[in-house]
Amino acid sequence: MFSSIKRLLIGRPLKSHELGEQKLNKTKALAILSSDALSSVAYGPEQILIVLFTISSAAFWYSIPIAVGILILLTALILSYRQIIYAYPHGGGAYVVSKSNLGENAGLIAGGSLLVDYILTVAVSVSSGTDAITSAFPALHGYNVEIAITFVIFITILNLRGVTESASVLSYPVYLFVLALFILIAVGIYKIVTGGVSPQLHTPIGTPVAGISLFILLRAFASGSSALTGVEAISNAIPNFKDPAPKNAAKTLMAMGALLAILFSGIVFLAYYYGISPSEKVTVVSQIAEDTFGRNFIYFFIQGTTALILVLAANTGYSAFPLLAVNLAKDKFIPRMFLIRGDRLGYSNGIIILGIASILLIIAFHATTEHLIPLYAIGVFLPFTLSQSGMMVKWLREKPKGWVPKFIANTTGAAISFTVTFIFLITKFSQVWPILIFLPIIVYLFHRIRKHYKAVGDQLSLKTCESPVTIKGNVMIVPVAGMTHVVENTLNYVKSLSPDQIIAVYVAFDREAEKQFEEKWKTWQPDVRLVTLYSYYRSIINPLRKFVDIVEHKASEGNYRVTVVIPQFIPKKGWHNFLHNQSSLLIRTFLLYRRNVVVATVPYHLKK
């Protein structure tokens, strides 16, 4: 039944040699890896206006030079990540760059920040899209959490079906959103050029504004820079591209940068020229669309595609999180389970963990994650800063031909990214302080996991000097709950192994029942020694564990090994297991941790 449901949801398993068919071309990669960055156009310009509005609407003209500064940062980031793609073609992005050039801890800070940030990407994107939907249909507002969880489950299943299949489905809404905004910007500019928009709606550029300060401008710049989240995703996901992967990834990155620059600039300019003021109830994009088209089909088309891409921006996390996890797992900083490919050749464990973590975050914050956006943004700009700094060190150390322009680009990016990170820490400290706690904890856990893997490797390696223990014989203990075919089957198996000694152990709760069992046993299995243990507190585990410890202590003195052989019957149907006590499972669980005790199970399959 489970296999049938799995096949229905995920599809047939793919053979390993079909991996090449699961690679992305540039068109599909641009859609699924750029959705986070492109969707931020819907709220990035608004973040600038929200800060400037604290002074007055007359300060809105500052959004133009602020947007220019953000475009400079975008250019530096795009050029830098293009260099990273060619320098580190196996993916990993900021984690690999920082680890290679700035040291292990810097790499772990970048990697840990991005892992958490991709979880936030999913939770914030889905919650934002859900808000857009429930704003259009207020009757659904009470079901925000349920709707958001449904979206996460849908996107998770879609990604479990494979990269190409999810890209085929999700690319259409992304390109529809791009088309909608291009139409909005083109028509808006046309109306401005033809005099359809009054120049009295905005304050002329250069108008003096009382109360404006460098701090306010820097804060607006930092807030608007949230539009750049997701720029790093392509450098993390290079292995998902068709060959030549680095070249295709670099072209996709440049296309994403160009689209993001055009859309961001267009929305900022229209918002300024139209004199749009930020509102809690209506987004800036919605106001621009209404002023341009009125409330007609085009308006609702723009709003619909905007809501859709906000939800689908979560897919960037699903594309980048598993591949970043693979790089960390290869270096043994997180569990090896993240290295395993699923039935559809995707890293399904990473996809599932991301989905579960996002759902927990949505539940914890009731799908209202606005106060997580600063944490989400700083989680990106910290790796931005580290990756840019890492590339600076790389160029200074290697000094290849033509390294100076690259160094200048990275220095510019590092300086601006650090400034944005610092501004977020200062101005949004009440919202971003958790990063100062969870990042050290994450880095500590990374080191503990790697230490464990190293210890395991040292102990398992044949190169170690540890001499093997010589085993002279075997003492077999068989816990019995009665005289049944299950016990008989186990005893026959144990006898076939010809051990040095067989001890059957019965735990009794009643003295009279203990005597009766001993008498029947002598008749049924006279050649097998029986030991009965009386349990004062009706526990099977404790008396049995103490007895095994005593036998093991005596046996180890003569280099004998103790093996506990547990009889277990297997019901014909899986759900029948819930009708039984599962004592054998409990015994096995407790005894597995006894250092010198071997635990084995002999199954007896029921036919009815």
C-alpha positions as CSV (number, residue, x, y, z in Angstrom):
1,M,0.0,0.0,0.0
2,F,2.8,2.4,1.0
3,S,4.7,1.6,-2.2
4,S,1.6,2.3,-4.3
5,I,1.0,5.7,-2.7
6,K,4.7,6.6,-3.1
7,R,4.6,5.6,-6.8
8,L,1.5,7.7,-7.3
9,L,2.9,10.8,-5.7
10,I,6.6,10.6,-6.7
11,G,6.6,8.4,-9.8
12,R,8.5,5.4,-10.9
13,P,12.1,5.0,-9.6
14,L,14.8,6.1,-12.0
15,K,18.0,4.2,-12.8
16,S,21.3,5.7,-11.9
17,H,22.4,6.1,-15.5
18,E,19.3,8.3,-16.1
19,L,20.9,11.1,-13.9
20,G,21.9,13.0,-17.0
21,E,18.3,13.3,-18.0
22,Q,17.6,15.1,-14.7
23,K,19.9,18.0,-15.5
24,L,18.4,21.5,-16.2
25,N,18.8,23.6,-19.3
26,K,19.3,27.3,-18.9
27,T,15.6,28.2,-19.5
28,K,14.3,25.9,-16.7
29,A,17.2,26.7,-14.4
30,L,16.5,30.4,-14.7
31,A,12.9,29.8,-13.6
32,I,13.5,27.6,-10.6
33,L,16.7,29.1,-9.3
34,S,15.8,32.8,-9.9
35,S,12.3,32.6,-8.4
36,D,13.4,33.8,-5.0
37,A,15.5,36.7,-6.4
38,L,12.8,37.8,-8.9
39,S,10.0,37.6,-6.4
40,S,11.8,40.0,-4.1
41,V,11.0,42.7,-6.7
42,A,7.5,42.5,-5.3
43,Y,8.6,43.8,-1.8
44,G,12.2,45.2,-2.2
45,P,11.2,48.6,-3.5
46,E,8.4,48.8,-0.9
47,Q,11.0,48.3,1.9
48,I,12.8,51.4,0.7
49,L,9.6,53.5,0.7
50,I,8.6,52.3,4.2
51,V,11.9,53.6,5.7
52,L,11.7,56.9,3.8
53,F,8.1,57.4,4.7
54,T,9.2,57.8,8.4
55,I,10.5,61.2,7.3
56,S,7.8,62.3,4.8
57,S,6.6,61.5,1.3
58,A,8.8,64.3,0.1
59,A,11.8,62.0,0.8
60,F,10.7,59.5,-1.8
61,W,13.0,60.9,-4.5
62,Y,15.9,59.4,-2.5
63,S,14.6,56.0,-3.6
64,I,16.2,56.7,-7.0
65,P,19.9,57.1,-5.8
66,I,19.3,54.3,-3.3
67,A,18.2,52.0,-6.1
68,V,21.3,53.0,-8.1
69,G,23.4,51.9,-5.1
70,I,21.5,48.6,-4.9
71,L,22.1,48.1,-8.6
72,I,25.9,48.6,-8.0
73,L,25.8,46.0,-5.3
74,L,23.8,43.7,-7.6
75,T,26.4,44.1,-10.3
76,A,29.3,43.4,-7.9
77,L,27.5,40.3,-6.6
78,I,26.7,38.9,-10.1
79,L,30.3,39.4,-11.3
80,S,31.6,37.8,-8.1
81,Y,29.3,34.8,-8.2
82,R,30.1,34.4,-11.9
83,Q,33.8,34.1,-10.9
84,I,32.8,31.7,-8.1
85,I,31.0,29.4,-10.6
86,Y,34.1,29.1,-12.7
87,A,36.5,28.9,-9.8
88,Y,34.4,26.3,-7.9
89,P,32.5,24.4,-10.6
90,H,31.2,21.7,-8.2
91,G,28.9,24.0,-6.4
92,G,28.8,25.0,-2.7
93,G,28.9,28.7,-3.3
94,A,29.7,30.8,-0.3
95,Y,30.4,27.8,1.9
96,V,33.2,26.4,-0.4
97,V,34.7,29.8,-1.1
98,S,34.8,30.8,2.5
99,K,36.2,27.5,3.7
100,S,38.9,27.4,1.0
101,N,40.1,31.0,1.5
102,L,39.1,32.2,4.9
103,G,39.3,29.0,6.9
104,E,37.0,26.2,8.2
105,N,35.0,28.2,10.7
106,A,34.3,31.0,8.2
107,G,33.0,28.4,5.8
108,L,30.8,26.8,8.5
109,I,29.3,30.2,9.3
110,A,28.5,30.8,5.7
111,G,27.1,27.3,5.3
112,G,25.1,27.3,8.5
113,S,23.7,30.8,7.6
114,L,22.5,29.6,4.2
115,L,21.0,26.3,5.5
116,V,18.9,28.3,7.9
117,D,18.2,30.9,5.3
118,Y,16.8,28.4,2.8
119,I,14.4,27.1,5.5
120,L,13.4,30.8,6.1
121,T,13.1,31.2,2.3
122,V,10.5,28.5,2.1
123,A,8.6,29.6,5.2
124,V,8.6,33.4,4.4
125,S,7.8,32.9,0.7
126,V,4.9,30.5,1.2
127,S,3.5,32.7,4.1
128,S,3.8,35.8,1.9
129,G,2.0,34.1,-1.0
130,T,-0.7,32.8,1.4
131,D,-1.2,36.4,2.7
132,A,-1.7,37.6,-0.9
133,I,-4.3,34.9,-1.5
134,T,-6.2,35.5,1.7
135,S,-6.1,39.2,1.1
136,A,-8.0,38.6,-2.1
137,F,-10.3,36.1,-0.4
138,P,-10.8,37.4,3.3
139,A,-13.0,34.4,4.2
140,L,-9.8,32.2,4.0
141,H,-7.8,34.4,6.4
142,G,-8.4,32.1,9.4
143,Y,-6.8,29.2,7.4
144,N,-3.4,30.8,6.7
145,V,-1.4,28.1,8.4
146,E,-3.3,25.3,6.8
147,I,-3.0,26.8,3.3
148,A,0.7,27.5,3.8
149,I,1.4,24.0,4.9
150,T,-0.6,22.6,1.9
151,F,1.7,24.7,-0.4
152,V,4.8,23.4,1.3
153,I,3.7,19.8,1.0
154,F,2.8,20.3,-2.7
155,I,6.2,21.9,-3.5
156,T,8.0,19.2,-1.5
157,I,6.3,16.4,-3.4
158,L,6.9,18.2,-6.7
159,N,10.6,18.3,-5.9
160,L,10.7,14.7,-4.8
161,R,9.5,13.8,-8.3
162,G,12.7,15.2,-9.7
163,V,14.4,18.4,-10.7
164,T,13.3,18.5,-14.3
165,E,9.7,17.7,-13.5
166,S,9.4,20.4,-10.8
167,A,11.1,22.8,-13.3
168,S,8.6,22.0,-16.0
169,V,5.7,22.8,-13.7
170,L,7.1,25.8,-12.0
171,S,8.8,27.6,-14.9
172,Y,5.4,28.8,-16.4
173,P,4.3,31.0,-13.4
174,V,7.8,32.5,-13.1
175,Y,7.9,33.6,-16.7
176,L,4.3,34.8,-16.5
177,F,5.3,37.0,-13.6
178,V,8.2,38.4,-15.5
179,L,5.9,39.1,-18.5
180,A,3.3,40.7,-16.2
181,L,5.9,43.1,-14.7
182,F,7.4,43.9,-18.2
183,I,3.9,44.9,-19.4
184,L,3.4,47.0,-16.2
185,I,6.7,48.8,-16.6
186,A,6.4,49.3,-20.3
187,V,2.9,50.7,-20.1
188,G,3.7,52.8,-17.1
189,I,6.7,54.4,-18.8
190,Y,4.6,54.9,-22.0
191,K,2.0,56.8,-19.9
192,I,4.7,58.9,-18.3
193,V,6.3,59.8,-21.7
194,T,3.0,60.6,-23.3
195,G,1.9,62.8,-20.4
196,G,-0.6,60.4,-19.0
197,V,0.8,60.8,-15.5
198,S,0.9,64.2,-13.7
199,P,4.5,65.3,-12.8
200,Q,2.9,66.9,-9.7
201,L,2.5,63.5,-8.0
202,H,6.2,63.3,-7.0
203,T,8.8,65.5,-5.5
204,P,11.5,66.6,-7.9
205,I,14.9,64.9,-7.5
206,G,17.2,67.1,-5.4
207,T,14.5,68.7,-3.3
208,P,15.8,69.4,0.2
209,V,14.0,67.3,2.9
210,A,14.1,68.2,6.5
211,G,15.1,65.4,8.9
212,I,16.8,63.3,6.4
213,S,20.1,61.8,7.6
214,L,22.8,59.4,6.4
215,F,21.6,56.9,8.9
216,I,18.1,56.9,7.4
217,L,19.5,56.6,3.9
218,L,21.7,53.7,4.9
219,R,18.8,52.0,6.6
220,A,16.6,52.4,3.5
221,F,19.5,51.0,1.4
222,A,19.8,48.0,3.7
223,S,16.0,47.4,3.6
224,G,15.9,47.7,-0.2
225,S,18.8,45.3,-0.5
226,S,16.4,42.5,0.6
227,A,15.6,42.4,-3.1
228,L,18.9,40.7,-3.6
229,T,18.1,37.6,-1.6
230,G,18.5,34.5,-3.7
231,V,21.3,35.8,-5.9
232,E,23.7,33.1,-4.6
233,A,21.4,30.1,-5.3
234,I,22.8,29.4,-8.8
235,S,26.4,29.1,-7.5
236,N,25.2,26.5,-5.0
237,A,23.3,24.5,-7.6
238,I,25.9,24.1,-10.4
239,P,25.6,20.2,-10.4
240,N,22.0,20.5,-11.5
241,F,22.9,22.1,-14.8
242,K,23.5,20.3,-18.1
243,D,27.0,20.1,-19.4
244,P,29.0,22.3,-19.7
245,A,27.5,23.1,-16.2
246,P,29.7,26.1,-15.2
247,K,29.2,27.8,-18.5
248,N,25.4,27.3,-18.5
249,A,25.3,28.3,-14.8
250,A,27.2,31.5,-15.5
251,K,24.9,32.5,-18.4
252,T,21.9,31.8,-16.3
253,L,23.3,34.0,-13.5
254,M,23.9,36.9,-15.9
255,A,20.3,36.5,-17.3
256,M,18.9,36.5,-13.7
257,G,21.0,39.6,-12.9
258,A,19.7,41.5,-16.0
259,L,16.1,40.6,-15.3
260,L,16.3,41.5,-11.6
261,A,18.0,44.9,-12.5
262,I,15.4,45.8,-15.1
263,L,12.4,44.8,-12.9
264,F,13.7,46.4,-9.7
265,S,14.6,49.6,-11.5
266,G,11.3,49.8,-13.3
267,I,9.2,49.3,-10.1
268,V,11.3,51.8,-8.1
269,F,11.0,54.4,-10.9
270,L,7.2,54.0,-11.4
271,A,6.6,54.1,-7.6
272,Y,8.6,57.4,-7.4
273,Y,6.9,59.0,-10.5
274,Y,3.4,57.9,-9.4
275,G,4.0,59.2,-5.9
276,I,3.1,55.9,-4.4
277,S,3.1,55.7,-0.6
278,P,3.5,52.3,1.2
279,S,0.3,50.9,2.8
280,E,-0.4,48.0,5.1
281,K,-3.4,46.9,3.1
282,V,-2.2,47.4,-0.5
283,T,1.2,46.6,-1.9
284,V,3.3,49.1,-3.9
285,V,3.0,46.8,-7.0
286,S,-0.7,46.6,-6.6
287,Q,-1.0,50.4,-6.4
288,I,1.1,50.9,-9.5
289,A,-0.9,48.3,-11.4
290,E,-4.2,49.9,-10.4
291,D,-3.0,53.4,-11.3
292,T,-1.7,52.1,-14.7
293,F,-4.6,49.8,-15.7
294,G,-7.4,50.3,-13.3
295,R,-9.0,47.2,-11.8
296,N,-9.3,45.2,-15.0
297,F,-8.0,41.8,-16.3
298,I,-4.4,43.0,-16.5
299,Y,-4.5,44.3,-12.9
300,F,-5.7,40.9,-11.6
301,F,-3.2,39.1,-13.9
302,I,-0.4,41.0,-12.3
303,Q,-1.7,40.4,-8.8
304,G,-2.2,36.7,-9.5
305,T,1.2,36.1,-10.9
306,T,2.8,38.1,-8.1
307,A,1.0,36.0,-5.4
308,L,2.0,32.8,-7.3
309,I,5.7,33.7,-7.6
310,L,5.8,34.6,-3.9
311,V,4.7,31.0,-3.1
312,L,7.0,29.5,-5.8
313,A,10.0,31.5,-4.6
314,A,10.2,28.7,-2.0
315,N,11.4,26.4,-4.8
316,T,14.8,28.2,-4.8
317,G,15.3,26.8,-1.3
318,Y,14.4,23.3,-2.5
319,S,16.9,23.6,-5.4
320,A,19.9,25.0,-3.3
321,F,19.4,23.5,0.2
322,P,20.0,19.8,-0.8
323,L,23.1,20.6,-2.8
324,L,24.6,22.8,-0.1
325,A,23.8,20.0,2.4
326,V,25.7,17.5,0.1
327,N,28.8,19.7,0.3
328,L,28.6,19.9,4.1
329,A,27.9,16.1,4.3
330,K,30.9,15.3,2.1
331,D,33.1,17.2,4.6
332,K,31.3,15.2,7.4
333,F,29.8,18.3,9.1
334,I,26.2,17.1,8.8
335,P,24.8,13.5,8.7
336,R,25.7,11.4,5.7
337,M,22.0,10.8,5.0
338,F,22.1,14.0,3.0
339,L,24.3,12.3,0.4
340,I,21.7,9.7,-0.6
341,R,19.8,10.1,-3.8
342,G,16.2,9.1,-3.8
343,D,14.0,7.1,-6.3
344,R,14.0,10.1,-8.7
345,L,17.7,10.8,-8.3
346,G,17.2,13.9,-6.3
347,Y,18.7,14.3,-2.8
348,S,15.4,13.4,-1.2
349,N,16.5,13.5,2.4
350,G,17.5,17.1,2.1
351,I,14.2,17.9,0.4
352,I,12.1,16.2,3.1
353,I,14.1,17.8,6.0
354,L,13.7,21.2,4.4
355,G,9.9,20.7,4.0
356,I,9.5,19.5,7.6
357,A,11.6,22.4,9.1
358,S,9.6,24.9,7.0
359,I,6.3,23.5,8.2
360,L,7.4,23.7,11.8
361,L,8.5,27.3,11.3
362,I,5.1,28.2,9.7
363,I,3.3,26.6,12.6
364,A,5.5,28.3,15.2
365,F,4.9,31.7,13.7
366,H,1.3,31.1,12.5
367,A,2.3,31.8,8.9
368,T,2.9,35.5,9.7
369,T,6.7,35.8,9.3
370,E,7.2,39.5,8.5
371,H,9.4,39.9,11.6
372,L,11.6,37.1,10.2
373,I,12.4,39.0,7.0
374,P,15.3,40.9,8.5
375,L,16.7,37.7,9.9
376,Y,16.2,36.2,6.5
377,A,18.0,39.0,4.8
378,I,21.0,39.1,7.2
379,G,21.3,35.3,6.7
380,V,22.0,36.0,3.1
381,F,24.2,39.1,3.4
382,L,26.5,37.4,5.9
383,P,27.5,34.7,3.4
384,F,27.6,37.5,0.7
385,T,30.3,39.3,2.8
386,L,32.2,36.1,3.5
387,S,32.2,34.9,-0.1
388,Q,33.3,38.3,-1.5
389,S,36.1,38.4,1.1
390,G,37.1,34.9,0.3
391,M,37.4,35.7,-3.4
392,M,39.5,38.8,-2.4
393,V,41.9,36.5,-0.6
394,K,42.0,34.1,-3.5
395,W,43.0,36.8,-6.0
396,L,45.6,38.2,-3.7
397,R,47.1,34.8,-3.0
398,E,47.1,33.5,-6.6
399,K,47.3,36.7,-8.6
400,P,46.3,35.2,-12.0
401,K,46.3,37.2,-15.2
402,G,43.7,40.0,-15.1
403,W,43.1,39.6,-11.4
404,V,42.9,43.3,-10.5
405,P,39.4,44.1,-11.9
406,K,38.1,40.9,-10.3
407,F,39.7,42.0,-7.0
408,I,38.1,45.4,-7.3
409,A,34.7,43.9,-8.0
410,N,34.9,41.6,-5.0
411,T,36.2,44.4,-2.7
412,T,33.3,46.6,-3.7
413,G,30.8,43.7,-3.1
414,A,32.4,42.8,0.3
415,A,32.4,46.4,1.5
416,I,28.8,47.0,0.6
417,S,27.6,43.6,1.8
418,F,29.4,44.2,5.2
419,T,27.8,47.6,5.4
420,V,24.3,46.1,4.8
421,T,24.9,43.4,7.4
422,F,26.1,45.9,9.9
423,I,23.1,48.2,9.3
424,F,20.8,45.3,9.8
425,L,22.5,44.4,13.1
426,I,22.2,48.0,14.3
427,T,18.8,48.9,13.1
428,K,17.0,45.6,13.4
429,F,18.8,44.2,16.4
430,S,15.5,43.2,18.2
431,Q,14.7,41.0,15.2
432,V,18.1,39.6,14.2
433,W,19.7,39.0,17.6
434,P,18.9,35.2,17.3
435,I,21.6,34.9,14.7
436,L,24.2,35.7,17.3
437,I,23.0,32.7,19.3
438,F,22.1,30.0,16.7
439,L,25.1,30.5,14.5
440,P,27.7,29.6,17.2
441,I,25.5,26.7,18.2
442,I,25.3,25.5,14.5
443,V,29.0,25.8,14.1
444,Y,29.6,23.9,17.4
445,L,27.2,21.1,16.2
446,F,29.1,20.9,12.9
447,H,32.3,20.3,14.7
448,R,30.8,17.7,17.0
449,I,29.4,15.8,14.1
450,R,32.7,15.8,12.3
451,K,34.5,14.7,15.5
452,H,32.1,11.8,15.8
453,Y,32.7,10.7,12.2
454,K,36.4,10.9,12.7
455,A,36.2,8.8,15.9
456,V,34.1,6.2,14.1
457,G,36.5,6.1,11.2
458,D,39.5,5.7,13.4
459,Q,37.9,2.8,15.3
460,L,36.7,1.0,12.2
461,S,39.9,1.3,10.2
462,L,42.0,-1.8,9.8
463,K,45.1,0.4,10.0
464,T,44.6,0.9,13.7
465,C,46.7,-1.1,16.1
466,E,43.8,-2.6,18.1
467,S,44.3,-6.4,18.2
468,P,41.2,-8.6,17.6
469,V,39.7,-10.5,20.5
470,T,40.0,-14.3,20.2
471,I,36.6,-16.0,20.8
472,K,36.8,-19.5,22.2
473,G,33.1,-20.3,22.3
474,N,29.6,-19.1,22.5
475,V,26.9,-19.1,25.3
476,M,23.4,-18.5,23.9
477,I,20.6,-17.1,26.0
478,V,17.1,-17.5,24.7
479,P,14.4,-15.3,26.5
480,V,11.1,-17.3,26.5
481,A,7.6,-16.1,27.2
482,G,5.9,-19.6,27.0
483,M,6.0,-22.9,25.2
484,T,5.0,-22.2,21.7
485,H,6.1,-22.8,18.1
486,V,7.9,-19.5,18.1
487,V,10.1,-20.6,21.0
488,E,10.5,-24.1,19.5
489,N,11.6,-22.6,16.2
490,T,14.2,-20.5,17.9
491,L,15.6,-23.4,20.0
492,N,15.9,-25.6,17.0
493,Y,17.9,-22.9,15.2
494,V,20.1,-22.4,18.2
495,K,20.8,-26.1,18.6
496,S,21.8,-26.3,14.9
497,L,24.7,-23.8,15.7
498,S,26.2,-26.2,18.2
499,P,26.9,-23.6,20.9
500,D,28.9,-24.4,24.1
501,Q,25.8,-23.8,26.2
502,I,22.1,-22.9,25.8
503,I,20.2,-21.1,28.5
504,A,16.5,-20.5,28.3
505,V,15.4,-17.6,30.5
506,Y,11.8,-17.2,31.8
507,V,10.7,-14.1,33.7
508,A,7.8,-14.9,36.1
509,F,5.4,-12.5,37.8
510,D,3.8,-15.2,40.0
511,R,5.5,-17.9,42.1
512,E,2.9,-20.5,41.4
513,A,3.1,-19.9,37.6
514,E,6.9,-20.1,37.9
515,K,6.8,-23.6,39.4
516,Q,4.3,-24.8,36.8
517,F,6.4,-23.5,34.0
518,E,9.5,-25.2,35.3
519,E,7.7,-28.6,35.5
520,K,6.3,-28.4,32.0
521,W,9.7,-27.3,30.6
522,K,11.4,-30.4,32.0
523,T,9.0,-32.5,30.0
524,W,9.1,-30.4,26.8
525,Q,12.8,-29.4,26.5
526,P,14.7,-31.6,29.0
527,D,18.1,-31.0,27.2
528,V,17.9,-27.2,27.5
529,R,18.7,-25.6,30.7
530,L,16.0,-23.3,32.1
531,V,16.6,-20.3,34.4
532,T,13.6,-18.6,35.9
533,L,13.8,-15.1,37.2
534,Y,11.1,-13.7,39.5
535,S,10.2,-10.0,38.8
536,Y,8.9,-8.2,41.9
537,Y,7.9,-5.1,39.8
538,R,6.4,-7.0,36.8
539,S,9.3,-5.9,34.5
540,I,10.8,-8.2,31.9
541,I,13.7,-6.0,30.9
542,N,15.5,-5.3,34.2
543,P,15.8,-9.0,35.5
544,L,16.8,-10.2,32.1
545,R,19.4,-7.4,31.7
546,K,20.9,-8.1,35.1
547,F,21.1,-11.9,34.3
548,V,22.8,-11.2,30.9
549,D,25.3,-8.9,32.6
550,I,26.2,-11.7,35.1
551,V,26.6,-14.3,32.4
552,E,28.6,-11.9,30.2
553,H,31.0,-11.1,33.0
554,K,31.8,-14.7,33.7
555,A,32.0,-15.7,30.1
556,S,34.4,-12.8,29.2
557,E,36.9,-14.1,31.7
558,G,37.3,-17.2,29.5
559,N,37.0,-15.3,26.2
560,Y,33.5,-16.7,25.6
561,R,30.9,-14.6,23.8
562,V,27.3,-14.2,25.0
563,T,24.6,-14.2,22.3
564,V,21.0,-13.4,23.2
565,V,18.7,-15.0,20.6
566,I,15.2,-13.5,20.7
567,P,12.2,-15.4,19.4
568,Q,9.8,-13.2,17.5
569,F,6.7,-13.9,15.6
570,I,5.8,-11.8,12.5
571,P,2.1,-11.2,11.8
572,K,0.8,-11.7,8.3
573,K,-0.3,-8.0,8.1
574,G,1.6,-5.0,9.3
575,W,-1.3,-3.5,11.3
576,H,-1.5,-6.6,13.4
577,N,1.8,-5.5,15.1
578,F,-0.2,-2.8,17.0
579,L,-2.2,-5.6,18.7
580,H,0.8,-7.1,20.4
581,N,3.2,-6.0,23.2
582,Q,6.4,-6.0,21.0
583,S,8.4,-7.4,24.0
584,S,11.0,-8.8,21.6
585,L,11.6,-5.3,20.2
586,L,12.1,-3.8,23.7
587,I,14.5,-6.5,24.7
588,R,16.5,-6.1,21.6
589,T,16.6,-2.3,22.0
590,F,17.9,-2.5,25.6
591,L,20.5,-5.2,24.9
592,L,22.0,-3.7,21.8
593,Y,23.9,-1.2,24.0
594,R,25.6,-4.0,26.1
595,R,29.2,-3.8,24.9
596,N,30.1,-7.5,24.7
597,V,26.7,-9.0,24.0
598,V,25.5,-10.1,20.5
599,V,21.8,-9.8,19.9
600,A,20.0,-11.9,17.2
601,T,16.4,-12.3,16.3
602,V,14.8,-15.5,14.9
603,P,11.6,-14.7,13.1
604,Y,8.5,-17.0,13.0
605,H,6.1,-15.9,10.2
606,L,2.4,-16.4,11.0
607,K,0.2,-17.6,8.1
608,K,-3.2,-16.2,9.3
